[in-house]
Amino acid sequence: MRKRQVVVRRTEEPSRNATASSFTIRSVTYRECQKNHAAGVGGYAVDGCREFMASGEEGTSGALTCAACGCHRSFHRREVETEAVCECSSPPTNEA
């Protein structure tokens, strides 16, 4: 049985028009390989790799190479999920 490794990068950055208590979480994953292996002969053929699996630890050159197909991470479809989180309370209302 093969081990599966999913590369996820999360960054938290403040939004431009919000208070200091709100931020954006981005989750990046790399899916199927889209490299055309038959481009040299005028055809179209992909290898069927379904998801990027890093062949090395984070911070090494192996982290950018897929263990399943041997391609660079840039050949895999990038999927970004963005979530805006706001930990703000609503302003007080004036009831008269």
N, C-alpha and C positions, 0 to 999 in steps of 0.2 A: 504494500500500500504506500502511495506517495504522500509526503507531507505537503500541505498547501500553505503558502505564505502569501498574505495579502499586504500590499504596501499601502499604508494609509498615512497621509500627512495632514495634520491639523494645525491651523494657525488661528490665533485670536488677534483680531485687530479692531480698534475702535471705529465705529461708523462716523461718517463726516458730520452728520447733522443731529447727533444724539448725545445724550449725557454720558458721563464716564462709566455709568453702570450698565451700559449696553455694549455688546460686541457681536462679531460675526464669527461663526465656526465654519470652516471649510474642510471637507473631507474629500481627499483625492484618491481614487482607485484607478488601476489600469486594467482594462478588460482584454478582449480578444486581439490577437496579432493581425495586423492588416498589411503586412509586408507582401508585395507581389513578387514571388520567387521566379516567375516566368517572364518578367519584364524584358529581359535580355533577348528573348526569342519572339517577342511580340504577343505573348499570351497573357493569361491571368490565372494565377494559382496561389492560394494561401495554404499555410501548413496546418491549420485547424487548431492551433493553440488557443485555448479558451480564456485563459487569464494569466496575467504576468506574475511570475514567481521569481523573486530575486535570487541570484545564485551566490550572493555574498552578503556579509553584514552591512548595515547602514554605515555610510561614510567610506566604503571601499569602492573600487571600480566594479566589483562583482555585483554591487547593489543595482547597477544600471543594466545588467545583462540578464535576460530571462533564462532560467534553468531548464525550462521545458523546450523552448525552440531555439535558443542561442541568439536571438535578436536583441537589439538595443531597446530600452524601454520606450523610446520615442515612436517605435513602430506599433505599439499597442494603443488601442483607443482609450483616451483619457476621459474619466467620468468624475465630475466635480459636484458634490452636494453641498449646498450652502444653507446655513441655518442662522437666522438673526435672533439673538437672545437679548431680551430687555428685562432687567430686574428693576424696573421703575415702579413707583407707586403713583396712583392717579392723584392729581391735584385736589385739594379740598374744595368742596362745593359750598356756595353761599346760599343757604336756605333762609328765607325770611318769612 
